[in-house]
Amino acid sequence: MVTAKLVVLGSINADHILNIDQFPQPGETVRGNHYQVAFGGKGANQAVAAGRSGSDITFIACVGDDSTGKNVKKQLKTDNIQIDCIDVIEDETTGVALIFVNQQGENVIGINAGANAHLTTELISTYQQKIIDADALLMQLESPIETVQLAAEIAKKNKTKVILNPAPAQALPDSLLALVDIITPNETEAEHLTGIPVEDELGAQAAAQVLHDKGISKVMITLGARGVWFSEQGTTGKIIAGFKVKAVDTIAAGDTFNGAYVTALLEGKSDSDAIIFAHAAAAIAVTRPGAQPSVPWRNEIDAFLTQQE
């Protein structure tokens, strides 16, 4: 059996996580507990989710020439990820994210790009054969936008499916959106891209239609606990419900969803089945603390789905 190939392009961070009762107001100091450092970054989280759920995956990224960078590469290798395209940037630190998690499991995050800013168009040109040979390319927006654009152009020319998770939220040029086959915003990101508030199914449908009109075939708007709004160009959209679990924290839930969804899609599952598979992966992830430490392995996802039957 020929295994479909996935390339993930994106960021790598060391996450510094502190649990607090409630988020501080400006000028306020709050006491925290359970401080931990874990590996994260949207690109790395999605790569780990894909690797652990069974993808044949290559990760294009950058780390600093520090101990964090060395340790991250070692860890990613154990997550079934090909790391030959992770460049070490001299005299630069690995990216950092500072994360507060409140009692409700919500989080606020500040990031320093560090080596992630060196994921340049020149680097993409070096590794373009990986994109050409792949069946799918999964990207986010913690990398320079011109890099994301070039990678999408290479993919489109060579019939590699382009999946974009447009996070963190920002406006994007139509020239990039026109290259995307599948887009996976949350409500906030969908509003940033379309100007339409996504507060209910009507809003989701209207926002999805704007994205379809820009040339995107499939739109998946993640709605947190409510599930995902899925629509394909020319068909009526629908909500595909997720699973109810008790959340510990929601860090990397969306990233886990994206990595698992693309894995299932490349295995030949229908969009609905791939979304349900991804819901299961994300449901497990939110019951555990941290970013990559919370991402489940394939046997855990399969067992979870069996229990739901």
Disulfide bonds with the S-S distance in Angstrom:
none
